[in-house]
Amino acid sequence: MNNFLAEKLGSMFANALTEVISVTMGQTVSVLSSADDTEFYRMSGAMVLNGRKPGILFISAEESVIRGLFSNMTGIKEGIEKGDINDMMWELVNMTAGNAKLRFSDPDYIFDYSSPFIIEGDNASIIVKRMSAMISRTVGNEDFRIKLKIVY
């Protein structure tokens, strides 16, 4: 994958994620970094992107960040359970993929997507074959960071 295409895909997904967070969760965020980054936070939501060029979307954040986004979106401040946090992560992945899909016009990168799933744990990383591209972005504001990764 050439650098121009990787940058375009990274921007499309990052803009989709920032729009989802801004519109549905009331947080103003921006893209903070586009540096290659293989590390994850403790909680990651993921989804398989099925198309001519299949890929995987990962969104990674600390559980406290997802808890805060849930609280902003629902207005619920107390009694937030682990199931609520998982639901929030799944919705964040779903909404980001759906928003990104609307932005794609290149038939090679138009995709359908799987159900989202969650990966939790310390020291998680992605190791890809050298012909695969991993595109990384960090979005957030002064209060929190969320990592976005796309592997094609």
N, C-alpha and C positions, 0 to 999 in steps of 0.2 A: 504494500500500500504506500503510495507516495505521500509526502508531507502535506501537500495541499489538501488531498482528500481526507487525511487523518485530521487536519485542522478543521475542515468543514464539518465532518461528523462529530468531532468533539464539541464544536460550537453549537451545533443543532441540539445535541443532547443536553449540554450545559444550559443553554437558553430555555429548553423545555423544563428542566428541573427548577431553574430560578423562577420561571413563570408559575409553575405549580405551587411552589412555596409562597410566593408573593400573593397570588390570587386566592388560594384556598386556606392558607394558614396565616395570612396577614403579616408576614415577615418580609422586610426588604433585604434582599441578598444580591450578591454579585459574584462573578467568577473571580476568585482570588489567585488561582494558580493554574497553569497548564503544564507544569513540569511533570515529567514521567515519574510515576509514583506507584510502586507495587504493594505498598502497605495498606492495611485495612484497619478501621476501628473495630471494636469488639463485636458490633452487630452489623450485618450486611443483608440487604435484600437483593435478590437476583432474579433474573428472568432470561429464558432462552429466546433469542430473536431468530425466527425461522424465515428464510428467504433464499434467494439465489446465493447470497453470501451470508451464511448463518453467523450469528454472534451471540454474545452474552452481555447483558447489562447488569452492572453491580452498583448499588448505592450503599454507602457505608457511613455510619455515624455512631457516636456513643449513645447508649440507651437513654441517657438524660436529655439529649437533643431531641430524640424521637418523642420522648415523653412531653417535652415542651411544645413541640409542633402539634401533638395530639391535643394538648390543653388549649393552645391558641385556636385550633380549628373547631373544637367542640364547646369550649368554655368550661369544661370540667377541670377543676383544680385538685380535688381530693379523690381518693379511692381509685386511682388509675391502676389497673392491674396489668400483668404481663401480657394477657390476651389482647388488651387494648393497644399496647405498644406494638405487638406483632401485627395487628390489624393496620395500624398507622404505617408501619414499614411496608406492608404489602400494598397499601393504597398509594404510597409515595412512588413505589416502583411502577405500579399500574398506570398512574396518572402521568408519570414522566414518559413512559414508553408510548402511551397514547398521544401525548402532546408532540413528542418527537416524530411519530409516524406521520402526523399531519404536515410536517415540514419537509418530508422527503419527496423528491421528484425523480431521482436516479433509480431506474428499475432494478439495478443490482442491489440496492440497499433498502428497497421496500420490504417490509417484513410483517409477519403475523407473530404473535408472541404466546409463550406458554403461561401457565399460572405462575405467579411469583412464589419464591421460596426464600427462607431465611437461613443464613449461616451465622453461627455464633461461636466465638472462641478467641483465645489470645494467639497472637503471632501468625495469623492467617496471611497467606500471600498467594499470588498467581504466578505460575511459571508457564510461559507459552512457547510453542515451537517457534523457531526463528522466522518462519514465514508468516506468522500471525502478528497482528498489530494490537497493542494494548494502548488505548487512548485514555488519558487521565485528566481530570479537572477537579479542583477543589472549589466549592461554592460556600458562601456563608456571609457573615457579618462580624461585628466586633464581639458578639456573644457566642457564636458557634460556627463549626465547620462540618461540612458534609462532603465526602469523597464520591465522585462519580467515575466509574471505569467502564469502558466498552472494549470487549475483545472481539476482533474480526479476523 
